[in-house]
Amino acid sequence: MLNRKWLLIILLAASSVGIVAAGFSTAAHWNTGLYGFCELGEYFNCNVVNTSKYAEIMGVPVALFGLLSYTAFFIYGLISLKKPSLILSTFAGSLAIVGLGFSLYLSSVEAFILHTWCVVCITSQVAIILVAACVFWIRSIDSKNM
């Protein structure tokens, strides 16, 4: 069974992957030429996804929200390495639920509306699943030990 330290290492690694993916998507939102490597045909095209009307909320790229969230998870992981906190774990768990829900929504948009997938977005979706699993598992461990 994974112990708390390994879960935090996985959380930090997954958060780092999420930061890179969301950071790249945020940059590519304004410079679509960055996505050249991801135009893999009709069903895999990051440019189509990242320039769609679903890629923004009130003019702000959704990838920027992801970048801020992954950064918060990374900071939570660093703090939690030193000292467990149920308050921080609860906040991280709440953020993870929102992130998972929004990721599911965006995946649905890709599948059922845009009919194309973004490889960078899929990477972010895997990252949020790992982050959420780690956050919930860590919180479970912390709540038993406090």
C-alpha positions, 0 to 999 in steps of 0.5 A: 500500500502507498504511504503518505510520502509516496502519495505526496510525491505522486501528487507533486509529479502529477501537479507538475505535469498539469502545470506544464500542460495547462501552461502550454495550453494557456500560451497556445491559446494566444499563439496557436502556432505552438500547437503544430505538433498536435494536429494529428488529423480529424480526430486529434487537433489541439488547435480546434479545441483550444480556439473553440468558444468552449476554451474561454470563460468570460474571455479567460482561457480555461487552461489558465484556471487549470494552471492556477489549480495545478499550482495550488495542488503543487503548493498544497503538496509541498506544505503537506510534506512538512505538516498535515493539515485537514483544512488544506486537505479539505480545500484541496479535495474541494478544488479536486472535485471542481477540477474533475467535474470541469475536466469531465465537462471539457472531455464531453465537449471534445467528444460530443460537440467538437468531435476532436481531441486535444492531446495536451488536454488529455494529458491534463485530464489524466493529471487531474485524475491522479491529483484528485486520487492522491488528494482524497487518499492523503486526506483519508490518511490525515483524518485518521491520524489527527 
